[in-house]
Amino acid sequence: GGVRCVGSSSQRAGLINHSKSPKETIAAGRSLADANPDCSAYYLQGDLAAGKTLLTKGIASFYGIDPSIVASPTFALVNRYGGGGRVVYHIDLYRIESERELEELGLEDMEEEGALLVIEWAEKLGRYRRRDATEVALEVIGEFERRITIHSPGSAE
């Protein structure tokens, strides 16, 4: 089961936002969560330094989590942020090599907790991939400029 991520009417297939600064990328994350407060998972795609952690700071801030504590989970694999209105897990699957390693992360336990999962490198999820996740692609346009494309569930198959 799980809660569907229902995009607002403005978030149809491939909604594109432009961010001209790190501050705007954080604001984009916050407005994304504001439009989808019951979303169960965001799958983030983007190169190194594309702004995935900044977007996650914005998402977390919507739930009352201090954005200054949100950091990239590259080495920890999973960062858990509580203390807000909802638990947020920021997960980086880049170094995950097998389904067994995925199992050891405990994704199902996180989902049962009613937490929001923000996942980088979600293409490695295999059978754990959720059909109701919102996919967000961050593309580097310039030094500080980013194109943020949002695909809500069911908007494009």
N, C-alpha and C positions, 0 to 999 in steps of 0.2 A: 504494500500500500504506500502510504506517504502522501504528503500534501502536494498538489499540483502547483507548479509555478505559473500562475495565470498573469500574463503580461497585460498591461493596460492597452487600451485601443491604439495608443501611439506606438506600441512596441510590437508591430507586426514583423514578418520575416525580414531580417536584415536591417533593422533600424540602425542608422549610423549616427554616432556622435563624434564631434571633433573636439579634442582637448588641446589647448595651446600651452598648458603648464601642468606641473605636478599637482598643484592645487585644484585645477579643473578636473584632473583625472580622479582625485579623491572625491570631489563633488559628484562626478558621474557615477561613482560606486554607490554613494549615499542615495542619489536619486533612483538608481536601479533598484536598490533594496526597498525604498519608499514605494515604488510602483509595484513591487512583488514581495510584500512583507511576509507571506507564508511560504515563499519558495524554499524547497528542500535542498537544492544543489545548484551551484554555478560551476561551469567548466570553463576555465580560462585558458586561452591559447595566445601565445605571443613569444617573440624572441627574448633573449636576455635583455633586461633593462627596458622592456616595452611598457612597463607600468602595472604589471599584475599585482604586485604587493601594494602599490598605491591604490588601485581599484579596491583591493581587499580592505585597506584601511577605511575607505569610504563606506563599504558595506557594513563593516563591524561598527563604525560610528553610529549608523542608523539604529543599531540595537543597544546603544548606550555604552559601548566598549571604547575605551580611550585609544584613539588611533595611533598614539605614539608608542604603544606596546606591541603593535602589529609589525612583525618582521618576517622576512622570507624564510620558509621552512626547508630550504634546500638541504641542509645538513641534518636537521632534526626529523625531516620527512613530514611530521605532523606538529603543528602548533595549535593548542587549545586556548581559546579565549572565553572566559566566563565573566561573571560579575555584571553583565548587562542584562537586557531583557530576554536574551536568547544566547545559548552557547554557540560559538562559531569555531569550526575546525578549518584551518588553512592547511592544505595537504599538497605536497609536491611529490609527484610520482616519477620524476625524471630518473632516479636511480633504482627504481623497482624493476627487477628482471624477470620475475616469475609470479604465477598465480599464488603460490605459497607465500611469497613475501607480501602480496596484497592481503591475503587472509590474515596474516600476522598484524596488519595495521588495525584490524577491528572495525572496518567500515560499517558493518551491520550493527554493531553496538552503538556507534555514533548516531546512526539513523534512528535506532530505537529510543535514544535519549531525546529525540525531537530537535536535534541540533541542525544547524545549517552547515553544509559542507561546501567549501570553496576549494576546488581541485585544479591544480596545474598538471599538464600532461595527462589529461583524462583519457586520451586514446589508449592508455595502458590499462584501463579498467576492465576490459574484457567483459565477463559475465556480470560484473558489478556495475556496469554502466546503466544509469537510470534514463528512462525514456522521458521523464518529466523534468529533466534538468534544463536550465537556461544556459546556452553557450554564448560566451563572450570572447571575441577575438580583438586583440590589441595589436595595432600595426604602427611601427615607427615611421613617421612622415618627415620629421625634422628633429633637431636637437631636443626640443621640448614638446613638439607637436605629435599627437597620436590620433589615429582613426580607431574608434571603438565600435565594433559591429556586434549587435545583439540578436541572437536567434532564440526566441521564446519557444517552449515546447509546442509541437504540433504546427508551428508556423511554416516549417519546410521539412520535408522528409527526404 
